């Protein structure tokens, strides 16, 4: 399952980047409400990191951010998020890591998020490009931590991240951060005011910005690899 998820996500991201100039900032986002009532959002972005020197260090910083996501979500959004499952292993060091969160939004609505995380770092080698790559995918069913549709809303989030080394227009090495994510706030049995749905959607954008800031700061801590 791990290799299949990583392979499919990698090919998806490669296709997204195929005709893009990765030396330039790019962001495209769309929001919509599906016919079935789900509230959805999708975003694709490319961010060159001209100050970065190490793919590995940038990717490690991102993985550390993800492993402490409940703390980041609470700090950035101001809505308390707790982890229901055991403390995760960094997904680079384990076949899969689970992130099962419950967030209390605006002290009004509780929200379930349950994701499986897969990550891989590929060092440079003959014919091999150096990349750090990860995918976080929603878990549809979980007997140990089931969804509670009668009392909580459900948020499904897929996040694909790639950190890779390229060349800028002068031929100098350039590390590039690329990310695609999709959010689906499932239509719920409980009433969810519009401002709550907007707060959830905006919250993911804020956490994503905080994650990017962690990537941009990564090379400020430690020596060049």
LINFENPE-V232174 format. One line per field, one symbol per residue. phi: phi as a letter, one per 40 degrees, with the letter a starting at -180 (. if undefined). burial: 1 if it has 24 or more other C-alpha atoms within 12 Angstrom, else 0. A space follows every 50 residues. Layout:
BEGIN
phi = ???
burial = ???
END
This chain:
BEGIN
phi = .dcccccccccccdcccdbccccbcaababbabcdcgccbaaababbcbc ccbbdccccccccccccbcccccccccgbcbbccccdccdccbadabbbb bbbccffbbcbcbbbbbbaabbccadgbccabaabbbcccbaccbccbcc bbcbbbbbbbbbbabbbcccgcdacbbbabbbbbccdbcbcbddcccccc cccccccccccccccccdccbhccc
burial = 00001100110111011000011000000000000000111111111111 01111111111111111111111101101111100001011100011111 11111000111111111111100000000111111111100000001000 01111111111111110000000111111111111111000100011011 1011101101110111111000000
END
